[in-house]
Amino acid sequence: MAANNASRGGVGFFTLLGLLFIGLKLTGFVDWAWWVVLAPIWGQLAFIVLLFVALVIAELVKDD
């Protein structure tokens, strides 16, 4: 039997949420600031950066 090497692709929850917010903003259903509308998209990156910084700090503290 052949191995299934298919990767898990697709669109994530936060990307869909961001697209929904953009659609609502462009159609006038919400009157939010653009930084709020785009928060689900850049929020993922911010979380990853914060996690990386926390791990680096934890490693530095551990060495002392």
Contacts in CASP RR format, 6 or more apart in sequence:
PFRMAT RR
TARGET T0000
AUTHOR 0000-0000-0000
METHOD contacts of the structure
MODEL  1
MAANNASRGGVGFFTLLGLLFIGLKLTGFVDWAWWVVLAPIWGQLAFIVL
LFVALVIAELVKDD
14 40 0 8 1.000
14 41 0 8 1.000
14 43 0 8 1.000
14 44 0 8 1.000
15 40 0 8 1.000
15 41 0 8 1.000
17 40 0 8 1.000
18 37 0 8 1.000
18 38 0 8 1.000
18 40 0 8 1.000
18 41 0 8 1.000
21 30 0 8 1.000
21 32 0 8 1.000
21 36 0 8 1.000
21 37 0 8 1.000
21 38 0 8 1.000
21 39 0 8 1.000
21 40 0 8 1.000
22 37 0 8 1.000
22 38 0 8 1.000
23 29 0 8 1.000
24 30 0 8 1.000
24 37 0 8 1.000
25 32 0 8 1.000
25 34 0 8 1.000
25 37 0 8 1.000
30 37 0 8 1.000
END
